[in-house]
């Protein structure tokens, strides 16, 4: 792994309006399919679903929950927002 990757964890001191603007700007740059950042509930539903009996035979798999066909690509930060 090279260098630190930017984090998408919201800093506690960041105002709501700034976080919402960041999410709107980040989506089109990084999630070409849905054009938006995932909600925490969407990620949680994916994880919980994989823990059900419906997926009881699934083992050793990687499931990309990204809203678009991407993976391993560098994250694009919107102009005017800190990179990490």
Secondary structure, 3 states (H helix, E strand, C coil): CCCCCCCCCCCCCCCHHHHHHHHHHHHHHHCCCCCCCCCHHHHHHHHHHHCCHHHCCCCCCCCCCCCCCCCCCCCCCCCCCCCC
